[in-house]
């Protein structure tokens, strides 16, 4: 293997410098990359974010077609969730690219399966 290989790149360490703890399975935006917390990450602690694979994440009240590009809206209103807590949307403007819909979802569905960073 080449001497400059660092790792496979499926996971990354991330330090929670925010004001709230992150729970396992929660989406986290790091720059222009979206990851999912592998475990709970307390404020001031470092944990692991998974930046590949398929995840079920909260979505906005809109129909999503399979294969559609999805974006993380940090202030979005998820179906059945806390208003302004963030969710996936097909709207690119002012949002962070997150990946591709792995399966379709109806407008009333609370989640959509997304292939992260695809």
Jmol script that loads the backbone (N, CA, C; Angstrom):
load data "model"
ATOM      1  N   UNK A   1       0.846  -1.181   0.000  1.00  0.00           N
ATOM      2  CA  UNK A   1       0.000   0.000   0.000  1.00  0.00           C
ATOM      3  C   UNK A   1       0.889   1.241   0.000  1.00  0.00           C
ATOM      4  N   UNK A   2       0.409   2.277  -0.616  1.00  0.00           N
ATOM      5  CA  UNK A   2       1.153   3.532  -0.671  1.00  0.00           C
ATOM      6  C   UNK A   2       1.391   4.075   0.730  1.00  0.00           C
ATOM      7  N   UNK A   3       2.535   4.686   0.924  1.00  0.00           N
ATOM      8  CA  UNK A   3       2.916   5.186   2.248  1.00  0.00           C
ATOM      9  C   UNK A   3       2.102   6.401   2.692  1.00  0.00           C
ATOM     10  N   UNK A   4       1.423   7.054   1.765  1.00  0.00           N
ATOM     11  CA  UNK A   4       0.654   8.237   2.134  1.00  0.00           C
ATOM     12  C   UNK A   4      -0.838   7.943   2.374  1.00  0.00           C
ATOM     13  N   UNK A   5      -1.235   6.659   2.366  1.00  0.00           N
ATOM     14  CA  UNK A   5      -2.625   6.281   2.659  1.00  0.00           C
ATOM     15  C   UNK A   5      -2.916   6.536   4.126  1.00  0.00           C
ATOM     16  N   UNK A   6      -4.024   7.215   4.423  1.00  0.00           N
ATOM     17  CA  UNK A   6      -4.376   7.566   5.796  1.00  0.00           C
ATOM     18  C   UNK A   6      -5.397   6.584   6.358  1.00  0.00           C
ATOM     19  N   UNK A   7      -6.535   6.409   5.689  1.00  0.00           N
ATOM     20  CA  UNK A   7      -7.584   5.485   6.122  1.00  0.00           C
ATOM     21  C   UNK A   7      -8.591   5.338   4.988  1.00  0.00           C
ATOM     22  N   UNK A   8      -9.588   4.452   5.153  1.00  0.00           N
ATOM     23  CA  UNK A   8     -10.591   4.243   4.111  1.00  0.00           C
ATOM     24  C   UNK A   8     -11.489   5.457   3.908  1.00  0.00           C
ATOM     25  N   UNK A   9     -11.719   6.231   4.935  1.00  0.00           N
ATOM     26  CA  UNK A   9     -12.520   7.438   4.808  1.00  0.00           C
ATOM     27  C   UNK A   9     -14.004   7.241   5.042  1.00  0.00           C
ATOM     28  N   UNK A  10     -14.395   6.122   5.648  1.00  0.00           N
ATOM     29  CA  UNK A  10     -15.799   5.872   5.943  1.00  0.00           C
ATOM     30  C   UNK A  10     -16.244   6.562   7.225  1.00  0.00           C
ATOM     31  N   UNK A  11     -15.295   6.849   8.094  1.00  0.00           N
ATOM     32  CA  UNK A  11     -15.588   7.472   9.381  1.00  0.00           C
ATOM     33  C   UNK A  11     -14.583   8.579   9.640  1.00  0.00           C
ATOM     34  N   UNK A  12     -14.994   9.567  10.432  1.00  0.00           N
ATOM     35  CA  UNK A  12     -14.073  10.643  10.792  1.00  0.00           C
ATOM     36  C   UNK A  12     -14.298  11.041  12.241  1.00  0.00           C
ATOM     37  N   UNK A  13     -13.235  11.412  12.908  1.00  0.00           N
ATOM     38  CA  UNK A  13     -13.348  11.938  14.266  1.00  0.00           C
ATOM     39  C   UNK A  13     -13.858  13.363  14.177  1.00  0.00           C
ATOM     40  N   UNK A  14     -14.712  13.741  15.137  1.00  0.00           N
ATOM     41  CA  UNK A  14     -15.287  15.076  15.149  1.00  0.00           C
ATOM     42  C   UNK A  14     -15.413  15.542  16.586  1.00  0.00           C
ATOM     43  N   UNK A  15     -14.983  16.760  16.843  1.00  0.00           N
ATOM     44  CA  UNK A  15     -15.079  17.352  18.183  1.00  0.00           C
ATOM     45  C   UNK A  15     -16.327  18.212  18.259  1.00  0.00           C
ATOM     46  N   UNK A  16     -17.170  17.928  19.234  1.00  0.00           N
ATOM     47  CA  UNK A  16     -18.422  18.658  19.402  1.00  0.00           C
ATOM     48  C   UNK A  16     -18.147  19.983  20.109  1.00  0.00           C
ATOM     49  N   UNK A  17     -18.024  21.030  19.335  1.00  0.00           N
ATOM     50  CA  UNK A  17     -17.813  22.369  19.865  1.00  0.00           C
ATOM     51  C   UNK A  17     -19.102  23.163  19.963  1.00  0.00           C
ATOM     52  N   UNK A  18     -20.229  22.492  19.792  1.00  0.00           N
ATOM     53  CA  UNK A  18     -21.527  23.154  19.842  1.00  0.00           C
ATOM     54  C   UNK A  18     -22.028  23.334  21.262  1.00  0.00           C
ATOM     55  N   UNK A  19     -23.263  23.765  21.370  1.00  0.00           N
ATOM     56  CA  UNK A  19     -23.872  24.034  22.672  1.00  0.00           C
ATOM     57  C   UNK A  19     -24.726  22.878  23.177  1.00  0.00           C
ATOM     58  N   UNK A  20     -24.921  21.840  22.345  1.00  0.00           N
ATOM     59  CA  UNK A  20     -25.769  20.721  22.740  1.00  0.00           C
ATOM     60  C   UNK A  20     -25.105  19.388  22.415  1.00  0.00           C
ATOM     61  N   UNK A  21     -25.420  18.381  23.204  1.00  0.00           N
ATOM     62  CA  UNK A  21     -24.926  17.035  22.940  1.00  0.00           C
ATOM     63  C   UNK A  21     -25.541  16.518  21.643  1.00  0.00           C
ATOM     64  N   UNK A  22     -24.816  15.641  20.971  1.00  0.00           N
ATOM     65  CA  UNK A  22     -25.297  14.994  19.754  1.00  0.00           C
ATOM     66  C   UNK A  22     -25.610  13.553  20.119  1.00  0.00           C
ATOM     67  N   UNK A  23     -26.769  13.068  19.685  1.00  0.00           N
ATOM     68  CA  UNK A  23     -27.159  11.699  20.005  1.00  0.00           C
ATOM     69  C   UNK A  23     -26.816  10.756  18.854  1.00  0.00           C
ATOM     70  N   UNK A  24     -26.581   9.518  19.188  1.00  0.00           N
ATOM     71  CA  UNK A  24     -26.283   8.495  18.197  1.00  0.00           C
ATOM     72  C   UNK A  24     -27.365   8.481  17.123  1.00  0.00           C
ATOM     73  N   UNK A  25     -26.952   8.515  15.860  1.00  0.00           N
ATOM     74  CA  UNK A  25     -27.890   8.518  14.746  1.00  0.00           C
ATOM     75  C   UNK A  25     -28.276   9.894  14.256  1.00  0.00           C
ATOM     76  N   UNK A  26     -27.817  10.933  14.930  1.00  0.00           N
ATOM     77  CA  UNK A  26     -28.137  12.312  14.541  1.00  0.00           C
ATOM     78  C   UNK A  26     -27.222  12.772  13.414  1.00  0.00           C
ATOM     79  N   UNK A  27     -27.781  13.514  12.464  1.00  0.00           N
ATOM     80  CA  UNK A  27     -26.990  14.097  11.380  1.00  0.00           C
ATOM     81  C   UNK A  27     -26.181  15.270  11.910  1.00  0.00           C
ATOM     82  N   UNK A  28     -24.936  15.377  11.428  1.00  0.00           N
ATOM     83  CA  UNK A  28     -24.035  16.457  11.813  1.00  0.00           C
ATOM     84  C   UNK A  28     -23.383  16.995  10.547  1.00  0.00           C
ATOM     85  N   UNK A  29     -23.402  18.315  10.377  1.00  0.00           N
ATOM     86  CA  UNK A  29     -22.751  18.945   9.231  1.00  0.00           C
ATOM     87  C   UNK A  29     -21.376  19.432   9.662  1.00  0.00           C
ATOM     88  N   UNK A  30     -20.362  19.027   8.892  1.00  0.00           N
ATOM     89  CA  UNK A  30     -18.985  19.468   9.118  1.00  0.00           C
ATOM     90  C   UNK A  30     -18.521  20.109   7.812  1.00  0.00           C
ATOM     91  N   UNK A  31     -18.516  21.422   7.775  1.00  0.00           N
ATOM     92  CA  UNK A  31     -18.181  22.114   6.528  1.00  0.00           C
ATOM     93  C   UNK A  31     -19.231  21.811   5.476  1.00  0.00           C
ATOM     94  N   UNK A  32     -18.830  21.124   4.402  1.00  0.00           N
ATOM     95  CA  UNK A  32     -19.770  20.741   3.343  1.00  0.00           C
ATOM     96  C   UNK A  32     -20.045  19.245   3.354  1.00  0.00           C
ATOM     97  N   UNK A  33     -19.736  18.569   4.444  1.00  0.00           N
ATOM     98  CA  UNK A  33     -19.910  17.124   4.561  1.00  0.00           C
ATOM     99  C   UNK A  33     -20.940  16.813   5.635  1.00  0.00           C
ATOM    100  N   UNK A  34     -21.838  15.881   5.348  1.00  0.00           N
ATOM    101  CA  UNK A  34     -22.830  15.446   6.330  1.00  0.00           C
ATOM    102  C   UNK A  34     -22.443  14.053   6.814  1.00  0.00           C
ATOM    103  N   UNK A  35     -22.439  13.879   8.142  1.00  0.00           N
ATOM    104  CA  UNK A  35     -22.160  12.582   8.737  1.00  0.00           C
ATOM    105  C   UNK A  35     -23.239  12.232   9.741  1.00  0.00           C
ATOM    106  N   UNK A  36     -23.206  11.006  10.224  1.00  0.00           N
ATOM    107  CA  UNK A  36     -24.143  10.535  11.239  1.00  0.00           C
ATOM    108  C   UNK A  36     -23.336  10.084  12.447  1.00  0.00           C
ATOM    109  N   UNK A  37     -23.724  10.573  13.620  1.00  0.00           N
ATOM    110  CA  UNK A  37     -23.003  10.228  14.852  1.00  0.00           C
ATOM    111  C   UNK A  37     -23.127   8.740  15.126  1.00  0.00           C
ATOM    112  N   UNK A  38     -21.986   8.090  15.298  1.00  0.00           N
ATOM    113  CA  UNK A  38     -21.962   6.657  15.576  1.00  0.00           C
ATOM    114  C   UNK A  38     -22.414   6.367  17.008  1.00  0.00           C
ATOM    115  N   UNK A  39     -22.063   7.253  17.933  1.00  0.00           N
ATOM    116  CA  UNK A  39     -22.459   7.153  19.339  1.00  0.00           C
ATOM    117  C   UNK A  39     -22.830   8.551  19.817  1.00  0.00           C
ATOM    118  N   UNK A  40     -23.336   8.661  21.044  1.00  0.00           N
ATOM    119  CA  UNK A  40     -23.588   9.976  21.623  1.00  0.00           C
ATOM    120  C   UNK A  40     -22.270  10.734  21.755  1.00  0.00           C
ATOM    121  N   UNK A  41     -22.299  12.041  21.488  1.00  0.00           N
ATOM    122  CA  UNK A  41     -21.101  12.874  21.599  1.00  0.00           C
ATOM    123  C   UNK A  41     -21.451  14.089  22.450  1.00  0.00           C
ATOM    124  N   UNK A  42     -20.933  14.111  23.660  1.00  0.00           N
ATOM    125  CA  UNK A  42     -21.206  15.212  24.589  1.00  0.00           C
ATOM    126  C   UNK A  42     -20.494  16.480  24.132  1.00  0.00           C
ATOM    127  N   UNK A  43     -20.975  17.620  24.584  1.00  0.00           N
ATOM    128  CA  UNK A  43     -20.324  18.898  24.291  1.00  0.00           C
ATOM    129  C   UNK A  43     -18.886  18.830  24.797  1.00  0.00           C
ATOM    130  N   UNK A  44     -17.959  19.243  23.966  1.00  0.00           N
ATOM    131  CA  UNK A  44     -16.552  19.247  24.330  1.00  0.00           C
ATOM    132  C   UNK A  44     -15.850  17.920  24.129  1.00  0.00           C
ATOM    133  N   UNK A  45     -16.579  16.883  23.741  1.00  0.00           N
ATOM    134  CA  UNK A  45     -15.989  15.555  23.531  1.00  0.00           C
ATOM    135  C   UNK A  45     -15.786  15.292  22.041  1.00  0.00           C
ATOM    136  N   UNK A  46     -14.963  14.313  21.736  1.00  0.00           N
ATOM    137  CA  UNK A  46     -14.732  13.891  20.357  1.00  0.00           C
ATOM    138  C   UNK A  46     -15.372  12.530  20.152  1.00  0.00           C
ATOM    139  N   UNK A  47     -16.061  12.388  19.036  1.00  0.00           N
ATOM    140  CA  UNK A  47     -16.696  11.128  18.688  1.00  0.00           C
ATOM    141  C   UNK A  47     -16.504  10.835  17.219  1.00  0.00           C
ATOM    142  N   UNK A  48     -17.166   9.796  16.748  1.00  0.00           N
ATOM    143  CA  UNK A  48     -17.005   9.341  15.368  1.00  0.00           C
ATOM    144  C   UNK A  48     -18.272   9.629  14.568  1.00  0.00           C
ATOM    145  N   UNK A  49     -18.084  10.182  13.379  1.00  0.00           N
ATOM    146  CA  UNK A  49     -19.170  10.381  12.418  1.00  0.00           C
ATOM    147  C   UNK A  49     -18.952   9.426  11.255  1.00  0.00           C
ATOM    148  N   UNK A  50     -20.008   8.746  10.840  1.00  0.00           N
ATOM    149  CA  UNK A  50     -19.966   7.893   9.659  1.00  0.00           C
ATOM    150  C   UNK A  50     -20.390   8.760   8.480  1.00  0.00           C
ATOM    151  N   UNK A  51     -19.605   8.761   7.408  1.00  0.00           N
ATOM    152  CA  UNK A  51     -19.871   9.661   6.285  1.00  0.00           C
ATOM    153  C   UNK A  51     -20.241   8.919   4.998  1.00  0.00           C
ATOM    154  N   UNK A  52     -20.568   7.630   5.111  1.00  0.00           N
ATOM    155  CA  UNK A  52     -20.996   6.816   3.973  1.00  0.00           C
ATOM    156  C   UNK A  52     -22.159   5.927   4.410  1.00  0.00           C
ATOM    157  N   UNK A  53     -22.600   5.092   3.520  1.00  0.00           N
ATOM    158  CA  UNK A  53     -23.632   4.092   3.749  1.00  0.00           C
ATOM    159  C   UNK A  53     -25.029   4.702   3.691  1.00  0.00           C
ATOM    160  N   UNK A  54     -26.055   3.895   3.966  1.00  0.00           N
ATOM    161  CA  UNK A  54     -27.452   4.318   3.870  1.00  0.00           C
ATOM    162  C   UNK A  54     -28.026   4.472   5.264  1.00  0.00           C
ATOM    163  N   UNK A  55     -28.693   5.616   5.499  1.00  0.00           N
ATOM    164  CA  UNK A  55     -29.258   5.951   6.808  1.00  0.00           C
ATOM    165  C   UNK A  55     -30.686   6.427   6.642  1.00  0.00           C
ATOM    166  N   UNK A  56     -31.516   6.189   7.639  1.00  0.00           N
ATOM    167  CA  UNK A  56     -32.862   6.761   7.701  1.00  0.00           C
ATOM    168  C   UNK A  56     -32.772   8.037   8.519  1.00  0.00           C
ATOM    169  N   UNK A  57     -33.097   9.170   7.895  1.00  0.00           N
ATOM    170  CA  UNK A  57     -32.996  10.458   8.572  1.00  0.00           C
ATOM    171  C   UNK A  57     -34.291  11.241   8.388  1.00  0.00           C
ATOM    172  N   UNK A  58     -34.552  12.204   9.288  1.00  0.00           N
ATOM    173  CA  UNK A  58     -35.783  12.996   9.196  1.00  0.00           C
ATOM    174  C   UNK A  58     -35.815  13.835   7.921  1.00  0.00           C
ATOM    175  N   UNK A  59     -37.036  14.032   7.423  1.00  0.00           N
ATOM    176  CA  UNK A  59     -37.199  14.789   6.182  1.00  0.00           C
ATOM    177  C   UNK A  59     -38.299  15.832   6.314  1.00  0.00           C
ATOM    178  N   UNK A  60     -38.273  16.773   5.399  1.00  0.00           N
ATOM    179  CA  UNK A  60     -39.308  17.809   5.326  1.00  0.00           C
ATOM    180  C   UNK A  60     -40.593  17.211   4.749  1.00  0.00           C
ATOM    181  N   UNK A  61     -41.681  17.948   4.842  1.00  0.00           N
ATOM    182  CA  UNK A  61     -42.986  17.505   4.336  1.00  0.00           C
ATOM    183  C   UNK A  61     -43.055  17.695   2.827  1.00  0.00           C
ATOM    184  N   UNK A  62     -42.355  16.851   2.112  1.00  0.00           N
ATOM    185  CA  UNK A  62     -42.348  16.879   0.654  1.00  0.00           C
ATOM    186  C   UNK A  62     -42.103  15.467   0.145  1.00  0.00           C
ATOM    187  N   UNK A  63     -42.619  15.171  -1.026  1.00  0.00           N
ATOM    188  CA  UNK A  63     -42.384  13.861  -1.636  1.00  0.00           C
ATOM    189  C   UNK A  63     -40.951  13.823  -2.170  1.00  0.00           C
ATOM    190  N   UNK A  64     -40.290  12.699  -1.971  1.00  0.00           N
ATOM    191  CA  UNK A  64     -38.917  12.508  -2.433  1.00  0.00           C
ATOM    192  C   UNK A  64     -38.900  11.322  -3.391  1.00  0.00           C
ATOM    193  N   UNK A  65     -38.342  11.512  -4.564  1.00  0.00           N
ATOM    194  CA  UNK A  65     -38.237  10.411  -5.516  1.00  0.00           C
ATOM    195  C   UNK A  65     -36.913   9.674  -5.324  1.00  0.00           C
ATOM    196  N   UNK A  66     -36.928   8.387  -5.601  1.00  0.00           N
ATOM    197  CA  UNK A  66     -35.711   7.589  -5.480  1.00  0.00           C
ATOM    198  C   UNK A  66     -34.647   8.162  -6.409  1.00  0.00           C
ATOM    199  N   UNK A  67     -33.441   8.326  -5.880  1.00  0.00           N
ATOM    200  CA  UNK A  67     -32.331   8.864  -6.660  1.00  0.00           C
ATOM    201  C   UNK A  67     -32.221  10.373  -6.635  1.00  0.00           C
ATOM    202  N   UNK A  68     -33.158  11.056  -5.991  1.00  0.00           N
ATOM    203  CA  UNK A  68     -33.127  12.522  -5.927  1.00  0.00           C
ATOM    204  C   UNK A  68     -31.969  12.993  -5.053  1.00  0.00           C
ATOM    205  N   UNK A  69     -31.363  14.106  -5.424  1.00  0.00           N
ATOM    206  CA  UNK A  69     -30.346  14.727  -4.579  1.00  0.00           C
ATOM    207  C   UNK A  69     -31.024  15.292  -3.340  1.00  0.00           C
ATOM    208  N   UNK A  70     -30.406  15.078  -2.177  1.00  0.00           N
ATOM    209  CA  UNK A  70     -30.963  15.575  -0.921  1.00  0.00           C
ATOM    210  C   UNK A  70     -29.972  16.497  -0.230  1.00  0.00           C
ATOM    211  N   UNK A  71     -30.507  17.448   0.512  1.00  0.00           N
ATOM    212  CA  UNK A  71     -29.727  18.476   1.184  1.00  0.00           C
ATOM    213  C   UNK A  71     -30.154  18.561   2.639  1.00  0.00           C
ATOM    214  N   UNK A  72     -29.206  18.894   3.519  1.00  0.00           N
ATOM    215  CA  UNK A  72     -29.529  19.063   4.933  1.00  0.00           C
ATOM    216  C   UNK A  72     -29.873  20.519   5.179  1.00  0.00           C
ATOM    217  N   UNK A  73     -31.091  20.742   5.676  1.00  0.00           N
ATOM    218  CA  UNK A  73     -31.552  22.073   6.064  1.00  0.00           C
ATOM    219  C   UNK A  73     -31.438  22.139   7.586  1.00  0.00           C
ATOM    220  N   UNK A  74     -30.424  22.813   8.081  1.00  0.00           N
ATOM    221  CA  UNK A  74     -30.135  22.845   9.518  1.00  0.00           C
ATOM    222  C   UNK A  74     -31.271  23.441  10.336  1.00  0.00           C
ATOM    223  N   UNK A  75     -32.108  24.258   9.719  1.00  0.00           N
ATOM    224  CA  UNK A  75     -33.225  24.894  10.423  1.00  0.00           C
ATOM    225  C   UNK A  75     -34.572  24.369   9.953  1.00  0.00           C
ATOM    226  N   UNK A  76     -34.560  23.263   9.231  1.00  0.00           N
ATOM    227  CA  UNK A  76     -35.770  22.721   8.639  1.00  0.00           C
ATOM    228  C   UNK A  76     -36.733  22.124   9.652  1.00  0.00           C
ATOM    229  N   UNK A  77     -37.972  21.961   9.203  1.00  0.00           N
ATOM    230  CA  UNK A  77     -39.040  21.411  10.030  1.00  0.00           C
ATOM    231  C   UNK A  77     -39.327  19.971   9.603  1.00  0.00           C
ATOM    232  N   UNK A  78     -38.847  18.993  10.362  1.00  0.00           N
ATOM    233  CA  UNK A  78     -39.091  17.592   9.995  1.00  0.00           C
ATOM    234  C   UNK A  78     -40.537  17.176  10.252  1.00  0.00           C
ATOM    235  N   UNK A  79     -41.048  16.269   9.432  1.00  0.00           N
ATOM    236  CA  UNK A  79     -42.398  15.733   9.623  1.00  0.00           C
ATOM    237  C   UNK A  79     -42.454  15.061  10.987  1.00  0.00           C
ATOM    238  N   UNK A  80     -43.379  15.498  11.829  1.00  0.00           N
ATOM    239  CA  UNK A  80     -43.568  14.888  13.139  1.00  0.00           C
ATOM    240  C   UNK A  80     -42.464  15.164  14.138  1.00  0.00           C
ATOM    241  N   UNK A  81     -41.531  16.049  13.801  1.00  0.00           N
ATOM    242  CA  UNK A  81     -40.415  16.352  14.694  1.00  0.00           C
ATOM    243  C   UNK A  81     -40.507  17.752  15.264  1.00  0.00           C
ATOM    244  N   UNK A  82     -39.422  18.182  15.875  1.00  0.00           N
ATOM    245  CA  UNK A  82     -39.353  19.506  16.478  1.00  0.00           C
ATOM    246  C   UNK A  82     -39.084  20.544  15.391  1.00  0.00           C
ATOM    247  N   UNK A  83     -39.941  21.532  15.284  1.00  0.00           N
ATOM    248  CA  UNK A  83     -39.780  22.585  14.280  1.00  0.00           C
ATOM    249  C   UNK A  83     -38.413  23.239  14.411  1.00  0.00           C
ATOM    250  N   UNK A  84     -37.755  23.412  13.261  1.00  0.00           N
ATOM    251  CA  UNK A  84     -36.461  24.077  13.242  1.00  0.00           C
ATOM    252  C   UNK A  84     -35.295  23.224  13.684  1.00  0.00           C
ATOM    253  N   UNK A  85     -35.516  21.904  13.865  1.00  0.00           N
ATOM    254  CA  UNK A  85     -34.436  21.041  14.364  1.00  0.00           C
ATOM    255  C   UNK A  85     -33.569  20.455  13.260  1.00  0.00           C
ATOM    256  N   UNK A  86     -33.939  20.687  12.005  1.00  0.00           N
ATOM    257  CA  UNK A  86     -33.147  20.212  10.884  1.00  0.00           C
ATOM    258  C   UNK A  86     -33.720  18.962  10.252  1.00  0.00           C
ATOM    259  N   UNK A  87     -33.579  18.882   8.921  1.00  0.00           N
ATOM    260  CA  UNK A  87     -34.085  17.719   8.189  1.00  0.00           C
ATOM    261  C   UNK A  87     -33.564  17.745   6.754  1.00  0.00           C
ATOM    262  N   UNK A  88     -33.802  16.649   6.064  1.00  0.00           N
ATOM    263  CA  UNK A  88     -33.435  16.540   4.657  1.00  0.00           C
ATOM    264  C   UNK A  88     -34.522  17.148   3.787  1.00  0.00           C
ATOM    265  N   UNK A  89     -34.098  17.710   2.665  1.00  0.00           N
ATOM    266  CA  UNK A  89     -35.009  18.328   1.711  1.00  0.00           C
ATOM    267  C   UNK A  89     -34.407  18.189   0.314  1.00  0.00           C
ATOM    268  N   UNK A  90     -35.247  18.331  -0.701  1.00  0.00           N
ATOM    269  CA  UNK A  90     -34.759  18.345  -2.080  1.00  0.00           C
ATOM    270  C   UNK A  90     -34.359  19.753  -2.510  1.00  0.00           C
ATOM    271  N   UNK A  91     -34.500  20.718  -1.631  1.00  0.00           N
ATOM    272  CA  UNK A  91     -34.169  22.115  -1.934  1.00  0.00           C
ATOM    273  C   UNK A  91     -32.689  22.380  -1.687  1.00  0.00           C
ATOM    274  N   UNK A  92     -31.989  22.776  -2.726  1.00  0.00           N
ATOM    275  CA  UNK A  92     -30.552  23.001  -2.624  1.00  0.00           C
ATOM    276  C   UNK A  92     -30.201  24.360  -2.009  1.00  0.00           C
ATOM    277  N   UNK A  93     -30.992  25.380  -2.284  1.00  0.00           N
ATOM    278  CA  UNK A  93     -30.678  26.749  -1.877  1.00  0.00           C
ATOM    279  C   UNK A  93     -30.465  26.864  -0.367  1.00  0.00           C
ATOM    280  N   UNK A  94     -29.312  27.385   0.021  1.00  0.00           N
ATOM    281  CA  UNK A  94     -28.942  27.640   1.418  1.00  0.00           C
ATOM    282  C   UNK A  94     -28.818  26.378   2.273  1.00  0.00           C
ATOM    283  N   UNK A  95     -28.721  25.197   1.642  1.00  0.00           N
ATOM    284  CA  UNK A  95     -28.603  23.946   2.380  1.00  0.00           C
ATOM    285  C   UNK A  95     -27.337  23.203   1.970  1.00  0.00           C
ATOM    286  N   UNK A  96     -26.948  22.192   2.752  1.00  0.00           N
ATOM    287  CA  UNK A  96     -25.717  21.435   2.522  1.00  0.00           C
ATOM    288  C   UNK A  96     -26.034  20.124   1.827  1.00  0.00           C
ATOM    289  N   UNK A  97     -25.367  19.869   0.696  1.00  0.00           N
ATOM    290  CA  UNK A  97     -25.583  18.604  -0.016  1.00  0.00           C
ATOM    291  C   UNK A  97     -25.294  17.435   0.918  1.00  0.00           C
ATOM    292  N   UNK A  98     -26.203  16.459   0.970  1.00  0.00           N
ATOM    293  CA  UNK A  98     -26.068  15.341   1.901  1.00  0.00           C
ATOM    294  C   UNK A  98     -25.953  13.987   1.219  1.00  0.00           C
ATOM    295  N   UNK A  99     -26.506  13.828   0.024  1.00  0.00           N
ATOM    296  CA  UNK A  99     -26.456  12.540  -0.657  1.00  0.00           C
ATOM    297  C   UNK A  99     -27.651  12.342  -1.559  1.00  0.00           C
ATOM    298  N   UNK A 100     -27.987  11.057  -1.785  1.00  0.00           N
ATOM    299  CA  UNK A 100     -29.020  10.686  -2.741  1.00  0.00           C
ATOM    300  C   UNK A 100     -30.068   9.811  -2.063  1.00  0.00           C
ATOM    301  N   UNK A 101     -31.337  10.049  -2.386  1.00  0.00           N
ATOM    302  CA  UNK A 101     -32.417   9.230  -1.830  1.00  0.00           C
ATOM    303  C   UNK A 101     -32.250   7.794  -2.303  1.00  0.00           C
ATOM    304  N   UNK A 102     -32.131   6.879  -1.360  1.00  0.00           N
ATOM    305  CA  UNK A 102     -31.950   5.474  -1.660  1.00  0.00           C
ATOM    306  C   UNK A 102     -33.290   4.816  -1.963  1.00  0.00           C
ATOM    307  N   UNK A 103     -34.349   5.399  -1.442  1.00  0.00           N
ATOM    308  CA  UNK A 103     -35.710   4.918  -1.660  1.00  0.00           C
ATOM    309  C   UNK A 103     -36.631   6.133  -1.708  1.00  0.00           C
ATOM    310  N   UNK A 104     -37.789   6.007  -2.358  1.00  0.00           N
ATOM    311  CA  UNK A 104     -38.728   7.129  -2.379  1.00  0.00           C
ATOM    312  C   UNK A 104     -39.391   7.304  -1.017  1.00  0.00           C
ATOM    313  N   UNK A 105     -39.945   8.494  -0.788  1.00  0.00           N
ATOM    314  CA  UNK A 105     -40.682   8.775   0.447  1.00  0.00           C
ATOM    315  C   UNK A 105     -41.826   9.726   0.114  1.00  0.00           C
ATOM    316  N   UNK A 106     -42.990   9.456   0.682  1.00  0.00           N
ATOM    317  CA  UNK A 106     -44.165  10.306   0.476  1.00  0.00           C
ATOM    318  C   UNK A 106     -44.043  11.572   1.313  1.00  0.00           C
ATOM    319  N   UNK A 107     -44.815  12.584   0.981  1.00  0.00           N
ATOM    320  CA  UNK A 107     -44.716  13.866   1.691  1.00  0.00           C
ATOM    321  C   UNK A 107     -44.992  13.728   3.180  1.00  0.00           C
ATOM    322  N   UNK A 108     -45.857  12.815   3.587  1.00  0.00           N
ATOM    323  CA  UNK A 108     -46.185  12.642   4.999  1.00  0.00           C
ATOM    324  C   UNK A 108     -45.246  11.718   5.762  1.00  0.00           C
ATOM    325  N   UNK A 109     -44.302  11.082   5.060  1.00  0.00           N
ATOM    326  CA  UNK A 109     -43.344  10.202   5.734  1.00  0.00           C
ATOM    327  C   UNK A 109     -42.389  11.029   6.585  1.00  0.00           C
ATOM    328  N   UNK A 110     -42.069  10.532   7.763  1.00  0.00           N
ATOM    329  CA  UNK A 110     -41.185  11.258   8.678  1.00  0.00           C
ATOM    330  C   UNK A 110     -39.709  11.093   8.318  1.00  0.00           C
ATOM    331  N   UNK A 111     -39.376  10.015   7.615  1.00  0.00           N
ATOM    332  CA  UNK A 111     -37.973   9.760   7.281  1.00  0.00           C
ATOM    333  C   UNK A 111     -37.809   9.427   5.802  1.00  0.00           C
ATOM    334  N   UNK A 112     -36.570   9.512   5.371  1.00  0.00           N
ATOM    335  CA  UNK A 112     -36.188   9.071   4.036  1.00  0.00           C
ATOM    336  C   UNK A 112     -34.847   8.353   4.175  1.00  0.00           C
ATOM    337  N   UNK A 113     -34.675   7.294   3.386  1.00  0.00           N
ATOM    338  CA  UNK A 113     -33.394   6.596   3.382  1.00  0.00           C
ATOM    339  C   UNK A 113     -32.469   7.317   2.411  1.00  0.00           C
ATOM    340  N   UNK A 114     -31.285   7.680   2.905  1.00  0.00           N
ATOM    341  CA  UNK A 114     -30.324   8.450   2.119  1.00  0.00           C
ATOM    342  C   UNK A 114     -28.985   7.730   2.076  1.00  0.00           C
ATOM    343  N   UNK A 115     -28.377   7.701   0.894  1.00  0.00           N
ATOM    344  CA  UNK A 115     -27.006   7.230   0.760  1.00  0.00           C
ATOM    345  C   UNK A 115     -26.151   8.484   0.936  1.00  0.00           C
ATOM    346  N   UNK A 116     -25.471   8.560   2.059  1.00  0.00           N
ATOM    347  CA  UNK A 116     -24.716   9.763   2.392  1.00  0.00           C
ATOM    348  C   UNK A 116     -23.606  10.059   1.401  1.00  0.00           C
ATOM    349  N   UNK A 117     -23.476  11.324   1.068  1.00  0.00           N
ATOM    350  CA  UNK A 117     -22.369  11.862   0.295  1.00  0.00           C
ATOM    351  C   UNK A 117     -22.111  11.110  -1.003  1.00  0.00           C
ATOM    352  N   UNK A 118     -23.184  10.584  -1.601  1.00  0.00           N
ATOM    353  CA  UNK A 118     -23.060   9.834  -2.861  1.00  0.00           C
ATOM    354  C   UNK A 118     -23.078  10.791  -4.032  1.00  0.00           C
TER     355      UNK A 118
END
end "model"
wireframe off; spacefill off
backbone 0.3
color backbone group
